[in-house]
């Protein structure tokens, strides 16, 4: 049985928070807020171990930065706000 590469990639992406990371980045980039994406997959070290944070957002007023980690939950409930809030069970 062969596996479609697109299905394999989709399964990997859905297993982690990468889709949410892209959605958050897009929302910040396309919105009219004072926040901007300063860095994505920003590297740092914990002793000798390299690690990465998903996004670093910076406020245009200066001095404020947010470190954003996007995690996928299994069997949880997501509440998404907006003009028409919705609840998604996963």
C-alpha positions as a Markdown table, in Angstrom:
| # | Residue | x | y | z |
|---|---|---|---|---|
| 1 | Unk | 0.0 | 0.0 | 0.0 |
| 2 | Unk | 1.5 | 3.3 | -1.0 |
| 3 | Unk | 1.1 | 6.5 | 1.0 |
| 4 | Unk | 0.3 | 9.8 | -0.7 |
| 5 | Unk | 3.2 | 12.2 | 0.3 |
| 6 | Unk | 0.6 | 15.0 | 0.8 |
| 7 | Unk | -1.3 | 12.9 | 3.3 |
| 8 | Unk | 1.9 | 12.1 | 5.1 |
| 9 | Unk | 3.0 | 15.8 | 5.3 |
| 10 | Unk | -0.5 | 16.8 | 6.4 |
| 11 | Unk | -0.5 | 14.2 | 9.2 |
| 12 | Unk | 2.8 | 15.4 | 10.5 |
| 13 | Unk | 1.7 | 19.1 | 10.4 |
| 14 | Unk | -1.6 | 18.3 | 12.1 |
| 15 | Unk | 0.2 | 16.3 | 14.9 |
| 16 | Unk | 1.9 | 19.5 | 16.1 |
| 17 | Unk | 0.9 | 23.2 | 16.3 |
| 18 | Unk | 2.4 | 24.2 | 13.0 |
| 19 | Unk | -1.0 | 25.0 | 11.4 |
| 20 | Unk | -1.9 | 27.2 | 14.3 |
| 21 | Unk | 1.4 | 28.9 | 14.1 |
| 22 | Unk | 0.8 | 29.7 | 10.5 |
| 23 | Unk | -2.7 | 31.0 | 11.3 |
| 24 | Unk | -1.4 | 33.2 | 14.1 |
| 25 | Unk | 1.4 | 34.6 | 12.0 |
| 26 | Unk | -1.1 | 35.3 | 9.1 |
| 27 | Unk | -3.6 | 37.0 | 11.5 |
| 28 | Unk | -0.9 | 39.3 | 13.0 |
| 29 | Unk | 0.6 | 40.1 | 9.5 |
| 30 | Unk | -2.8 | 40.8 | 7.9 |
| 31 | Unk | -4.4 | 42.7 | 10.8 |
| 32 | Unk | -4.3 | 46.3 | 11.6 |
| 33 | Unk | -2.6 | 46.0 | 15.0 |
| 34 | Unk | 0.5 | 47.5 | 16.4 |
| 35 | Unk | 2.0 | 44.0 | 16.6 |
| 36 | Unk | 4.4 | 42.6 | 14.0 |
| 37 | Unk | 6.1 | 39.2 | 13.6 |
| 38 | Unk | 9.7 | 39.8 | 14.6 |
| 39 | Unk | 10.9 | 36.2 | 14.3 |
| 40 | Unk | 9.7 | 32.7 | 13.5 |
| 41 | Unk | 11.3 | 29.5 | 14.7 |
| 42 | Unk | 13.6 | 31.7 | 16.8 |
| 43 | Unk | 16.6 | 29.6 | 18.1 |
| 44 | Unk | 17.8 | 29.7 | 21.7 |
| 45 | Unk | 19.9 | 27.3 | 23.8 |
| 46 | Unk | 19.1 | 25.5 | 27.1 |
| 47 | Unk | 22.6 | 24.7 | 28.1 |
| 48 | Unk | 24.0 | 22.7 | 25.2 |
| 49 | Unk | 20.5 | 21.8 | 23.9 |
| 50 | Unk | 19.3 | 23.9 | 21.0 |
| 51 | Unk | 15.6 | 24.9 | 21.1 |
| 52 | Unk | 13.2 | 27.0 | 19.2 |
| 53 | Unk | 10.2 | 29.2 | 19.9 |
| 54 | Unk | 7.4 | 29.4 | 17.3 |
| 55 | Unk | 7.0 | 33.2 | 17.0 |
| 56 | Unk | 8.3 | 36.4 | 18.6 |
| 57 | Unk | 5.9 | 39.3 | 18.2 |
| 58 | Unk | 7.0 | 42.9 | 18.8 |
| 59 | Unk | 4.9 | 46.0 | 19.5 |
| 60 | Unk | 5.5 | 49.0 | 17.3 |
| 61 | Unk | 5.6 | 51.2 | 20.4 |
| 62 | Unk | 8.8 | 49.5 | 21.4 |
| 63 | Unk | 9.8 | 47.6 | 24.5 |
| 64 | Unk | 7.1 | 44.9 | 24.4 |
| 65 | Unk | 7.7 | 41.5 | 23.0 |
| 66 | Unk | 5.6 | 38.3 | 23.1 |
| 67 | Unk | 7.0 | 34.8 | 22.8 |
| 68 | Unk | 4.3 | 32.6 | 21.2 |
| 69 | Unk | 4.3 | 28.8 | 21.4 |
| 70 | Unk | 1.6 | 27.0 | 19.4 |
| 71 | Unk | 0.8 | 23.6 | 20.7 |
| 72 | Unk | -1.7 | 21.0 | 19.4 |
| 73 | Unk | -3.9 | 19.4 | 22.0 |
| 74 | Unk | -5.4 | 16.0 | 21.6 |
| 75 | Unk | -9.0 | 15.5 | 22.5 |
| 76 | Unk | -9.5 | 19.1 | 23.6 |
| 77 | Unk | -11.8 | 21.9 | 22.8 |
| 78 | Unk | -10.7 | 25.1 | 21.0 |
| 79 | Unk | -12.7 | 28.3 | 21.5 |
| 80 | Unk | -12.0 | 30.7 | 18.6 |
| 81 | Unk | -13.1 | 34.3 | 19.0 |
| 82 | Unk | -14.0 | 36.7 | 16.3 |
| 83 | Unk | -17.1 | 38.2 | 14.6 |
| 84 | Unk | -18.8 | 34.8 | 14.9 |
| 85 | Unk | -17.1 | 32.9 | 17.8 |
| 86 | Unk | -17.1 | 29.1 | 17.4 |
| 87 | Unk | -16.2 | 26.0 | 19.4 |
| 88 | Unk | -14.3 | 23.2 | 17.8 |
| 89 | Unk | -14.0 | 19.8 | 19.4 |
| 90 | Unk | -10.8 | 17.9 | 18.4 |
